Amino acid sequence: MSAVNADLNVAGDGNVSASATAAGPGVPAGTPGTGLSGDGVTQQGGVTQDGAGSSGPNWGAAHWDERYSGRIHWQNEPSPHVVSALRGRPPGASLDVACGFGRNSIWLAQQGWDAHGVDFSKVGLGKAAEFANDAGVDLSLYCADITSGWDPGRTFDLVMLSYLHYRDFGIVPIVERMTTWVADGGLLLVIGFDESSHPLPTGGPHQLDQFYSRELLSGIMTGAGFEIESAQVLPREVYSDDGEPFMIGDTVVLGKRSGR
């Protein structure tokens, strides 16, 4: 049986913690606020839609709580980009930023990682705890808005982020902060819609300044003392509003922090 406590503990200030008892108590984090919940992939009317969009108030925690509460088929399989980048690597402690309902965190836990995830959606984290329990793995989950100064208070052997998109290149300060959460010799993996996929005919971000590029992410990482292990644009199949499949490109950048 999984040791995940699927009952989220809601404090009077709106903070939530959900944790695996084997990993210790959950750490209540900052009050959820406006931003984007990153890693939700849905199938809705034949349309594949990743958790990404504008950073306006309609895309805040309440928006994502509503989406995660809806009658949507949530894909529980991990991102193939995550699997390709991390399969076979020695496990350690991981932090999945904007983890959504936890599909990548659960896969990491199944590979032996001490898996942690943070997101500002209470409903998404509740689903993550439920799915982890079904999978028989332990997660430590924290409810916080990472754009409001949240800090994990420790470092991790892997920090990852997938499909979190903000206007005006708002992802830059987030990834810059994430570099400080990676332990010496640890990995930083960032995945998102590549600029070559703009404009998207369905789902996802819409403005060019919301998209990723290898040059953008590699520059942030190298500037923080990381060595780039790989920087790729990889194909992914999605669906149009009419249900027709087509291919887009995802930026996938993996960096390793040099020992200091």
Secondary structure by P-SEA (a helix, b strand, c coil): ccccccccccccccbbbbbcccccbbbbbcccccccccbbbbbcccccccccccccccccaaaaaaaaaccccccccccaaaaaacccccccbbbbccccccaaaaaaaaacccbbbbbccaaaaaaaaaaaaaacbbbbbbbcccccccccccccccccccccccccccaaaaaaaaaaaccccbbbbbbccccccccccccccccccccccaaaaaaaaaaabbbbccccbbbbbbcccccbbbbbbbbbbbbbbccc
